[in-house]
Amino acid sequence: MRTGSRAVTRDVEAAPGLVVEDVTSGYVGEVITVEKTNGGHVVVLEDRRGARRSFPLGPGFWIEGKPVRLVRPRPKSAPARPSRTASGSVAVHGARARVARASRIWVEGKHDAELVEKVWGDDLRLEGIVVELLQGADHLEEILTQFAPAPQRRAGVLLDHLVSGSKESRLAAQVLHGLGAAAQHVKVLGHPYVDVWQAVKPERVGLRAWPDVPRGTDIKVGSLAALGWPRRTQADIAQGWARILGSVRDYRDLSPALLGRVEELVDFVTIE
């Protein structure tokens, strides 16, 4: 006389990676996908040798010796839209980028521009602000003279190593003096780091602090040496920067010494 109850068949989504056994044939395989055919939906299984077979979706399968009915996976809901941009501003979903203003922000080089784009890109597109390259602080006077700052053509400039007594601070003061009355439409700010790489919090790349690179050693090469990363070629340096930039998730991964200056520049060039 039999005792006990008959095993209950339960519904299980045929999600990729699920391992099941077809009861009739004994075929064991991992779910690859669910496909729609003229005869209905089938589940595609792949065994340990890489061979694939299709079976009608529904009852007739086992998982760990228990009967299951394979059903189509439910559609994944769209991920919730972030409420904040990478800079910490309130995200404005569905807004179209504004037509570019006449005002501009200049940064020293490509890496500065890429970092600003990663954290402030959404904000700048919404405000219609274009970021351009100085290709070095030595070009500041030439670029601002050609730009001809005015009330509706404001210029914001972000320089590396803008500290008292530095070459960059002397250049900035000289250029602003030479602009005369137009200087009121220019704001030159900067961070204290020799290179913008050091504005990324060192913990993001596994360091306690960025290295104090000695004079005569390229700051990027010295930084990569401290990280133990390749540094012999320009390709190595580019790859190193890509890894550092990739470690930045949002504004919280940057030094306040950079954050505040960029925010000031954005505010300055967006004054109506």
DRENVOGU-311603 format. One record per residue (C-alpha): y, x, z; residue number from 1. Coordinates in pm, whole numbers, plus 50000, padded with zeros to 5 digits. Example, Ala and Ser with C-alpha at 12.3 -4.5 7.8 and 13.67 -1.06 7.14 Angstrom:
# DRENVOGU-311603
{{49550, 51230, 50780}, 1}
{{49894, 51367, 50714}, 2}
//
This chain:
# DRENVOGU-311603
{{50000, 50000, 50000}, 1}
{{50338, 50140, 49894}, 2}
{{50611, 50177, 50144}, 3}
{{50968, 50273, 50097}, 4}
{{51216, 50156, 49839}, 5}
{{51258, 50238, 49476}, 6}
{{51519, 50508, 49406}, 7}
{{51852, 50358, 49302}, 8}
{{51999, 50479, 48973}, 9}
{{52359, 50583, 49018}, 10}
{{52632, 50630, 48760}, 11}
{{52746, 50987, 48703}, 12}
{{53017, 51102, 48463}, 13}
{{52882, 51328, 48189}, 14}
{{53131, 51604, 48266}, 15}
{{53098, 51942, 48092}, 16}
{{52891, 52183, 48302}, 17}
{{52676, 51915, 48466}, 18}
{{52303, 52003, 48449}, 19}
{{52068, 51709, 48386}, 20}
{{51710, 51645, 48278}, 21}
{{51607, 51392, 48015}, 22}
{{51321, 51199, 48179}, 23}
{{51129, 51121, 47859}, 24}
{{51121, 51468, 47705}, 25}
{{51168, 51685, 48013}, 26}
{{51454, 51863, 47835}, 27}
{{51691, 52026, 48083}, 28}
{{52037, 52123, 47976}, 29}
{{52403, 52152, 48061}, 30}
{{52644, 51886, 47939}, 31}
{{52862, 52024, 47660}, 32}
{{53043, 51713, 47545}, 33}
{{53016, 51340, 47480}, 34}
{{53044, 51231, 47117}, 35}
{{53087, 50896, 46947}, 36}
{{52839, 50819, 46667}, 37}
{{52763, 50516, 46453}, 38}
{{52484, 50431, 46695}, 39}
{{52699, 50466, 47005}, 40}
{{52793, 50750, 47237}, 41}
{{52564, 51048, 47284}, 42}
{{52569, 51334, 47530}, 43}
{{52518, 51685, 47393}, 44}
{{52310, 51912, 47616}, 45}
{{52257, 52288, 47586}, 46}
{{51953, 52458, 47739}, 47}
{{51933, 52807, 47885}, 48}
{{51848, 52954, 47544}, 49}
{{52160, 52808, 47384}, 50}
{{51978, 52536, 47189}, 51}
{{52149, 52197, 47178}, 52}
{{52016, 51842, 47161}, 53}
{{52182, 51502, 47170}, 54}
{{52065, 51204, 47377}, 55}
{{52193, 50846, 47400}, 56}
{{52442, 50811, 47681}, 57}
{{52314, 50587, 47960}, 58}
{{52007, 50574, 48188}, 59}
{{51703, 50799, 48163}, 60}
{{51830, 51119, 48322}, 61}
{{51761, 51300, 48644}, 62}
{{51981, 51522, 48856}, 63}
{{51784, 51719, 49112}, 64}
{{51494, 51475, 49082}, 65}
{{51703, 51162, 49131}, 66}
{{51766, 50902, 48858}, 67}
{{52116, 50877, 48714}, 68}
{{52293, 50687, 48439}, 69}
{{52529, 50911, 48245}, 70}
{{52861, 50748, 48165}, 71}
{{53167, 50866, 47974}, 72}
{{53408, 51074, 48178}, 73}
{{53722, 50887, 48269}, 74}
{{54033, 51009, 48087}, 75}
{{54223, 51257, 48296}, 76}
{{54560, 51130, 48405}, 77}
{{54857, 51332, 48289}, 78}
{{54970, 51585, 48547}, 79}
{{55270, 51480, 48745}, 80}
{{55592, 51614, 48603}, 81}
{{55758, 51871, 48825}, 82}
{{56054, 51734, 49017}, 83}
{{56224, 52074, 49016}, 84}
{{56287, 52336, 48752}, 85}
{{56183, 52697, 48809}, 86}
{{56534, 52767, 48941}, 87}
{{56502, 52495, 49204}, 88}
{{56733, 52249, 49028}, 89}
{{56643, 51881, 48999}, 90}
{{56440, 51840, 48678}, 91}
{{56590, 51602, 48421}, 92}
{{56295, 51474, 48217}, 93}
{{56354, 51348, 47865}, 94}
{{56704, 51494, 47838}, 95}
{{56785, 51661, 47508}, 96}
{{56920, 52014, 47504}, 97}
{{57297, 52014, 47480}, 98}
{{57467, 52156, 47173}, 99}
{{57556, 52515, 47256}, 100}
{{57889, 52563, 47428}, 101}
{{58132, 52831, 47321}, 102}
{{58088, 52999, 47661}, 103}
{{57816, 53262, 47693}, 104}
{{57623, 53471, 47943}, 105}
{{57546, 53833, 47863}, 106}
{{57275, 54042, 48026}, 107}
{{57205, 54410, 47978}, 108}
{{56871, 54401, 47803}, 109}
{{56563, 54217, 47685}, 110}
{{56383, 54218, 48019}, 111}
{{56687, 54074, 48195}, 112}
{{56703, 53798, 47933}, 113}
{{56332, 53718, 47963}, 114}
{{56355, 53688, 48341}, 115}
{{56663, 53466, 48321}, 116}
{{56488, 53248, 48061}, 117}
{{56176, 53211, 48273}, 118}
{{56362, 53093, 48583}, 119}
{{56682, 52936, 48449}, 120}
{{56583, 52847, 48092}, 121}
{{56555, 52469, 48150}, 122}
{{56893, 52461, 48322}, 123}
{{57065, 52666, 48053}, 124}
{{56931, 52452, 47768}, 125}
{{57045, 52138, 47946}, 126}
{{57391, 52288, 47991}, 127}
{{57408, 52433, 47638}, 128}
{{57450, 52794, 47751}, 129}
{{57322, 53078, 47532}, 130}
{{57218, 53410, 47686}, 131}
{{57289, 53717, 47474}, 132}
{{57211, 54088, 47508}, 133}
{{57463, 54362, 47575}, 134}
{{57205, 54628, 47491}, 135}
{{57356, 54835, 47772}, 136}
{{57671, 54819, 47984}, 137}
{{57844, 55068, 47752}, 138}
{{57887, 54787, 47497}, 139}
{{58071, 54557, 47738}, 140}
{{58424, 54631, 47618}, 141}
{{58337, 54596, 47249}, 142}
{{58152, 54267, 47297}, 143}
{{58414, 54101, 47517}, 144}
{{58696, 54210, 47287}, 145}
{{58517, 54052, 46990}, 146}
{{58433, 53741, 47191}, 147}
{{58798, 53683, 47288}, 148}
{{58755, 53492, 47618}, 149}
{{58966, 53179, 47661}, 150}
{{58971, 52868, 47884}, 151}
{{58695, 52701, 47681}, 152}
{{58525, 53032, 47591}, 153}
{{58420, 53173, 47924}, 154}
{{58210, 53485, 47949}, 155}
{{57964, 53554, 48229}, 156}
{{57815, 53904, 48250}, 157}
{{57518, 54020, 48457}, 158}
{{57493, 54396, 48503}, 159}
{{57226, 54613, 48658}, 160}
{{57318, 54844, 48947}, 161}
{{57662, 54694, 49005}, 162}
{{57734, 54869, 49334}, 163}
{{58038, 55052, 49464}, 164}
{{58088, 55384, 49286}, 165}
{{57830, 55325, 49013}, 166}
{{57899, 55380, 48646}, 167}
{{57855, 55008, 48589}, 168}
{{58118, 54914, 48849}, 169}
{{58370, 55158, 48698}, 170}
{{58304, 55025, 48348}, 171}
{{58344, 54663, 48458}, 172}
{{58675, 54733, 48632}, 173}
{{58805, 54922, 48329}, 174}
{{58708, 54649, 48084}, 175}
{{58854, 54368, 48293}, 176}
{{59180, 54558, 48330}, 177}
{{59197, 54607, 47954}, 178}
{{59151, 54235, 47885}, 179}
{{59475, 54152, 48061}, 180}
{{59533, 53778, 48111}, 181}
{{59203, 53696, 47936}, 182}
{{59015, 53855, 48226}, 183}
{{59054, 53530, 48424}, 184}
{{58803, 53376, 48182}, 185}
{{58544, 53648, 48248}, 186}
{{58318, 53693, 48550}, 187}
{{58123, 54016, 48580}, 188}
{{57855, 54015, 48848}, 189}
{{57545, 54220, 48910}, 190}
{{57256, 54307, 49134}, 191}
{{57206, 54634, 49322}, 192}
{{56889, 54740, 49142}, 193}
{{56874, 55017, 48883}, 194}
{{56647, 54792, 48678}, 195}
{{56589, 54417, 48688}, 196}
{{56217, 54478, 48745}, 197}
{{56303, 54545, 49110}, 198}
{{56460, 54200, 49145}, 199}
{{56105, 54061, 49145}, 200}
{{55972, 54056, 49499}, 201}
{{55732, 54352, 49528}, 202}
{{55466, 54142, 49703}, 203}
{{55414, 53954, 49376}, 204}
{{55266, 54271, 49223}, 205}
{{55089, 54401, 49531}, 206}
{{55354, 54640, 49665}, 207}
{{55519, 54644, 50005}, 208}
{{55837, 54775, 49845}, 209}
{{55949, 54901, 49507}, 210}
{{55936, 55283, 49491}, 211}
{{56240, 55504, 49537}, 212}
{{56214, 55671, 49198}, 213}
{{56365, 56023, 49199}, 214}
{{56648, 56119, 48964}, 215}
{{56522, 56241, 48630}, 216}
{{56228, 55999, 48626}, 217}
{{56258, 55681, 48421}, 218}
{{56276, 55385, 48659}, 219}
{{56015, 55191, 48462}, 220}
{{55774, 55484, 48446}, 221}
{{55818, 55548, 48818}, 222}
{{55759, 55183, 48900}, 223}
{{55441, 55170, 48691}, 224}
{{55319, 55490, 48858}, 225}
{{55358, 55326, 49199}, 226}
{{55159, 55031, 49072}, 227}
{{54888, 55255, 48928}, 228}
{{54932, 55099, 48584}, 229}
{{54937, 55275, 48244}, 230}
{{55281, 55421, 48162}, 231}
{{55250, 55684, 47889}, 232}
{{55370, 55479, 47592}, 233}
{{55625, 55210, 47513}, 234}
{{55333, 54972, 47469}, 235}
{{55223, 55054, 47826}, 236}
{{55572, 54981, 47955}, 237}
{{55589, 54655, 47762}, 238}
{{55250, 54550, 47898}, 239}
{{55357, 54645, 48249}, 240}
{{55667, 54430, 48226}, 241}
{{55461, 54141, 48088}, 242}
{{55239, 54159, 48398}, 243}
{{55540, 54169, 48630}, 244}
{{55710, 53879, 48451}, 245}
{{55383, 53686, 48458}, 246}
{{55374, 53718, 48836}, 247}
{{55701, 53524, 48867}, 248}
{{55637, 53155, 48931}, 249}
{{55987, 53038, 49015}, 250}
{{56310, 53139, 49194}, 251}
{{56124, 53202, 49519}, 252}
{{55968, 53513, 49367}, 253}
{{56307, 53675, 49304}, 254}
{{56544, 53865, 49530}, 255}
{{56843, 53667, 49663}, 256}
{{57058, 53953, 49534}, 257}
{{56979, 53836, 49180}, 258}
{{56947, 53464, 49244}, 259}
{{57295, 53419, 49380}, 260}
{{57461, 53616, 49103}, 261}
{{57293, 53423, 48822}, 262}
{{57374, 53090, 48987}, 263}
{{57741, 53196, 49013}, 264}
{{57751, 53287, 48645}, 265}
{{57594, 52958, 48537}, 266}
{{57849, 52768, 48745}, 267}
{{58134, 52974, 48601}, 268}
{{58051, 52921, 48233}, 269}
{{57977, 52549, 48272}, 270}
{{58314, 52454, 48421}, 271}
{{58457, 52176, 48204}, 272}
//
